[in-house]
Amino acid sequence: MVYITVMLSFAIVEGMIGITHTNVHLVRDFLNSFLMISALVFSSKALELSLNKEDEDYEYGYRRFNILAAFVNSVYLMFSFMFNFVDNLHHMVEHWEIDSHNSSNSSSAHDHSHND
């Protein structure tokens, strides 16, 4: 519970700073952290419920909540993969554009110095 509280407090501070400074990376980190915390809380509660014995409402017991917890974790991992993949692809393309722009500027400056 302490881990979740610390992570949530860091995520809230990160989100507030990202929104006030209009920093997209901090807002993206906030959303990723919030999604992780939500999946962790939901899975923890489902695992806790899966330990209950059978009763009138659930004649097979609460064992299926264990499967639900695993499903929530797998969905979180898929969304996390997609967020990170798109973000890394964006950074890679951005750096290629910067590198190609810098190399064309340096080569044109180099060509002008030899023409004198």
N, C-alpha and C positions, 0 to 999 in steps of 0.2 A: 504494500500500500504506500510506503514511503517513496519507492521508486516512481510509482504512477504520479504521486503528488509533485515530486521534484520535476519530472518530465513535463507535466502539465503546466507548472509555473514557468519553466523555461520556454515552453511553446507559446504561452500567452504573451510573455515579454517580447519574444521574437516576432510574433505577429503584430503587436502594437508598434514596435519599432519599424518593422517592414512597411506597415500602412502609413505611418506618419512621415517616413522618409521616402516613400514610394519606391521601395527596393523590392523588385520582383523575386529575387532569390530568397530573401528572408520570408516573404509571404509563401513561397513554394515550400520552404523548409517547415514553416508553421503548419501548412496543410498536410504535409507528409507526417509530421510528428503527431498532429491531431488524429489522423487516420490510424497511425500505429497505436496510439493510446486507446482509441475507441475499440480497435480489434482486440487489444490486450485485455481491456475491461470486460468486453463481451465474452471473450473466450474463457477468462478466469471465472466469471459467473456461471457459464455453461458447464465448466468442469466441476465447479462446486455443486451445481444441481445434479450432475450425473452421479454423484455419490449417494444421493437419496435412495431409499428403498421403494419398492412398488407400493402403490396405494389404490384407492378406488378410481381415481382419475387416470392414472397411468399404470395399467396392469402389468406392463413389461418393465416397469421401473423407469428411471430417468437416464438410462444408459445411452439413449439416442442423443442426449445433449453433448456427449463426448464427440460424436460425429459432427454435430453442428459446430462445435468449437474448432475442429480441424478444418471444416469447410470455410469458416470465417477467416482463419489464418491463411488458407490458400488463396482466398480472394484478395486479402490484404497484400500478400506477396506478389500476386499478378499486377495489381494496381501500382504497387511500389516499383516493380520492374518497369512498367510502362512509363511512369513519371520519370524515373532515372534515365531510361533509354532516350526519351525525347529530349530531356535536358542535356544529356551528354552529346547527342547528335547536334543540337543547337550550338553548343559550345565548340564542337569540332568544326562545323561549317563557318561559324563566326571567326575562328582562328585562321581557317584557310583563306577567308576573304581578307583579313588583316595582313596575313603573310604575303598573299599575292599582290595586294595594294602596295605594301612596303617594298617588295622586290621590284615592281614596275617603276616605282619612284626612284629607287636607288640606281636601277639600270639606266633610266632616262637621264638622271643627273650625271652618271658616269659617262654616258655618250656625249653630253654637252661639254664636259670638261675636256674630252679628247678632240672635239671639233675646233677648239680655240687655237 
